[in-house]
Amino acid sequence: MTTLGTRALNRALLARQSLLERGERQAIELIEHLVGMQAQAPFPPYYGLWTRLRGFSPGELSQLLLSRDVVRMVNLRGTVHLVSAADALPLRAFTQPVMDSDLKGNQQHTARLNGLDLGELAATASALLAGKPLSSAELGTELAARWPDREPTALVFAARNLLPLVQVPPRAVWGRSGQPTYALATDWLGTRTTRGPDAERLILRYLGAFGPASVRDVQTWCGLTRLGEVVERLRPRLRTFRTEDGVELFDLPDAPRPAEDTRAPVRFVPEYDNLLLSHADRSRVISQEDRRRIATRNGIVPGAFLVDGFVRGAWKIKRDKKTAVLEIQPFRPLSKRDTASLAAEGRRLLTFAEVPGGEVRFLPS
């Protein structure tokens, strides 16, 4: 069985993520290829598409949201993801056990829901949302009218976990703001039925975007457990490898696996990007030391930049009324060539962010 080193895994991942060279796909095609993009904050997916696609403009994604071709909803790992309309309900059904588990063990809300008839709550929330989206505050107020002794935020949390709800525009439309406002996915997408979750098909798609990968990697990506049996059923259709530590990896036979010395240009990946969140062993793109650097108690994942394919620091755009600064925080000293490449790519990033007069500033490592 062939052994794949860290750099070989890195280049395979970057190739499938359109990070070795920007792709020519439409935005919705890439969103589907990636099996969704984490969208815990409204705007990181715009930057994630810009860094992966040639010629991408914010209006393309905004229009997809307004036309309901893509939606934002809770699914993978129990977090908000941007997914295509075709993937929305199947992905939600596939990951529903994650939401069920969260209902039983959420440190903030579970105790506040003890003794509540969750079936009645789901039916009540569904009736309230039928035909009219409600903001989180509005939905909480309406549910609290039925259960006045319960915390409104806990009731909304339960509804969001029990029902496939989408966050509707203007939330996440470029250049606009809006509080989370929910609609039933079946109403918003105009469908009452969906095919059941096809775990095998979704895992094959995961491998196409993130492989080669172990069973633990697959489970980390989606938040589910006990997927070893599903992967085992797929074994005849897959190619297998091993890591240098002896962990078995699975992959699509014809998926790209570039040579480990393939050139990897500098790239800026946004907050919460699944590139950094979809493997149990993330050393293929970020070292354990640097994972600790970006870890926060509240789960915020900062924007990161790649040099030679690996995370080498963090970035963020700071704005005020008159100026914008792209702050680049290296984790260790950079070469003059890499500094120049990052500065040039950073200026393109500021232009995309519609602050062409912005400044690129390197912070001390």
N, C-alpha and C positions, 0 to 999 in steps of 0.2 A: 504494500500500500504506500502510495507516494506521501512524503512528508512535505508540508507547506510551512515555510518560515513566516515570521511576522511581516516582512516586506512583501512577500508574495500575497499574503492575505490582504495587506493594505492596498496593493495595486488592483486586486480583484474587486475589492469594495469600492474603490474610487471609480473604476471603470463602469460599474453598474449604477453608480450614483451620478453619473455625468459630471464627475469632478476631475477627470483627467483632461477632458476637453468638453467645452460646452456643447450641448446637444441641439438638434434642429427640431425637436418635437414641439407640438403644441403643449401649452401648460397642462391641460386636462389629461393629455396622454402621459406626461411625466408624473402627475399626481397619482394616476392609476398604476403606473409602473412601480412607484414607491409604496404602493398600498397605503396611501394617505400620507399626510405631513402633520407632525404634531403642531397644534395651534393653540396652545394654552394661553398665549398672548395673541392679540388680533393680527399683528403685522409681520412677525417673523417669516411666515410662508412666502411673502413677497420677496424677501431677500434670499430665501432658500431657492426659489425658482430663478431669480436673477443670476445667482452664482452657478447655476447648472444649465441655463438655456441661453443660447445666442439670440439677441434681439428681443428678449422678454421685456414687456412694459407693464406697469401696475394696472393699467386699464384692462388688460386681458383677464387677470384674475378677478378684478372687481366685477366685470361683466358676467363671469361665470357664476359668481355669488348671486348677482341680481337676477340672472336667468334661471337660477336654481339647478344649474348643471353641476355645481359643487356645493357642499354644505359643511357646516362645522357642527360636530356632535361628539359626545363621549363614546369612545369605543376602546381602542387598544390601550392596555394598562390602566383603564379607567380614567384616561385623560382626553381632553378635547383634541380632536383631529380634524383636519380638512380632508374630505374625501369626496369622490365623485358620487353623483346621485345613484349610479348603478351599484356602487359599493356600500352605500350608507347602511341599508337595512341588513344585508348579509354580514357585514363586519360587526354591526351591533349585536346581531344574534350570536355570532361566533364568540364574542367577548362578554356576553351577558353574565356568565358565571363570575367574572371579575367584579361586576357591579353588585351581584348578589352577595359575594363575599364582603364587599365594602359595607353593605347595609348591616351586616352582622358584626363587623369589627372596626368600624370607624371611631377613632378616639374622640372626635368632636361631637358626632351626632347620634351614634347608635343608642346611647343611654337615654337620649331625649325621645326616642321612638319606641321604647319598651312598652309593650301592651297594645300598640296601635295595630289596627287591622290594615295591613299593607295592601291587601286586595281592594278594600274600600277606598283607600287613599288613591290608588292607581286609577280606579274608575272615576273618582271625583275629579282628579286632575285632568283626566282625559276629557271629561265632559266640559270642564272649564275652558280647556284649550281648543275645543272643537270649533274650527272656523275662525278663531281670533287669537293671534299670538299675544302673550302676556309677558311683561318684564318679570324679572326675578322677584322684585318687590311686590308687583301686582299679584303674581301667582301665590306668593307667601301670604299676602293679606287675604286673598280669597280662600285659601286652604285653612287659615287660622280662624276664619269665620265658622268653619265646620268643626274645627278642633281648637277652641280658644285657649285651652290649657297647654298647648304645644308651641314650641319655638318655631316661628315662620321659616327661618332659614333651614331648620332640620326637616320641615315638611317639604320644602323645595328640593333639598338634597335627596330625599326619598323618592320624590316624583321623578327627578332626573335619572336616578338609578333604576327605577322600575319601568320607565317608559322611554322609547326612542325619541328623544326631543332634539330638535335642531335649534341652533342660535341663528336668528334671522337678521338680514341687513336692516339698518345700515351698519350694524356691528361688523367690523373687519373690512369694510369697503374703504379703499385707499382715499385718504384725504378727508374722511368723515369719521365721526365718533358716534358711539351708541352703546348703551348699557346692554348686558345680556338679556335678550328677549326670546322666549321659547315658543315653538310651535311643534305640534305632533309631526314627526317625520312623514307619516303616511298622508297627512293632509297637505303638507308643504310640497311633497314630491308627487302628489296626485296618484298614489297607489295604495291599495288596501291589502295587497298580498305580496309576498316575497318568497323566493326559493329559500329553503333552509340553509343553514351555514354548511359550507363544504370545506371542512378542515383540511383535507388533502390538497385541494386546489389552492387555498390560501397559503399553505405552507410552501407549496411549489412557487407561488408568486413571491413570497418572502425570500426564498433562496435566490430567485432571479434578481432581486434588488439588494440583497445583503449577504449572500453566500460567498464562499462555503461557510457552513455554520453547524454547530453542534445542537443536540436536542436542547441543552440548557440555553443556548442562544435563542432558539425559536421561542422558548417559554418566556425568556426575558422580554423579547420583542412584543409579545401579545399580552403578557400578564397571566396566562393560563399555566396550569401544571398538568403533569401526566400525559404529555404528548408523545412520549417515547413509542407507544403502540402505533400512533398514526404515522410517525416517521418510519417505523419498521415496515409498515404496509407499503410505504413508498420506496423502500430500499431497492427493489428490482429496477426501478426507473431512474435511480440516482447513481452518481459516481461518488466514491468515498475517498477520503484523505485522512491524514493525521496531522495534528500540530506537533511541534517539537517536544511538547510535554506528553504526547501520546493520546490526546483527546481525539476521538473520531469525529470527523466532519463530513457533512453531506452536501452535495451540490448537483445542480442540473448538468447533464453531460456536456452540453454545448455552450454553457455560459462563458463569458470572457474571463480569462485568467492571464493577464499580461505578465511579461517578464518582470522580475522584481527590480530591475534597473530602469524600467520605463520612467521617463521624465514626468514629474508631477508638479504642475505650476502652483503658485501660491493661490489660496482660496480663502474667502471669508464665509463662514457658515453661521447662520443666525442662532439666536436663543432657542433652546429646546429642540435643536435639529436631531432627527432620528439617527443621523450618522453616528452620534455619540451615545445613543440610548438603546440600541437594538441588539446588543450582544451581551452575554454574561461576561465574556472575556473581551474587553475593549482595547486590549493592548495593540490590536491591529491599527488603531488610529490615535489612541491617547494612552500615555503611560500611567501606571498606578499613581506615581508621584503627582502628575499633573491632574489626574482625576481628583485627588485630594485638594489641589489648589482651587479648583472650580466648584467644589462641593459647598452647598449652603444648607443651613438647617431647614429653610422653608422650601427647598426643592427647586429654587431658581437655577436654570442652566444658562450661563452667559453665552453670548456670541463668541466664537473661537475662530482663530485663523490657522491655516495649514501651511507648513513649509515642508517641502519634500514629502507631502502626503500625510504628515503627522501634526497633531495639535502642538503649537509652539507658543501660544499665548491667547489672550482674550481681547475683545474689542467692543466698543459701544459708541454710539453717536450721542453727544451732549448738545442740546439746543437751548438757545434763549431767543429773545425776540429779534435779535439782530444777526446772530452768528450761529454756526454749527461747527463742532469739532469732532472728528473721528479720532478717538483715543485708542491707541494700539498699545497693549500692555504685554511685552514679551516676558516669557517665563525664564528666559536665559538670553545671553547676548546673541545678537544676530549678525551675520556677515553683512558687508556693505552691499553685496549683490542682492541678498534677500531683503534687506531694508529698502533698497531702491524698488524692488519688485512689489513689495507690500505698499509702498507709498503710491506707486502708479495705480495699482489695483484699488487702493483706498480712495484715490481721487475719482475713479470710475464709480465706486460705490456711492460716494457723495453725490455725484451727478445723477445716478439712478434714484437716490433718496430725495432728489429735487432740491438739493442745497449745493449748486455748482460752485458757489463762492466759499464753501466750507474749507476748513483747515484739517490736514492730517498731522496728528501729533503723537510722537512715540514717547511713552513713559519709561522711566528707568526700569531695567530688568531686576 
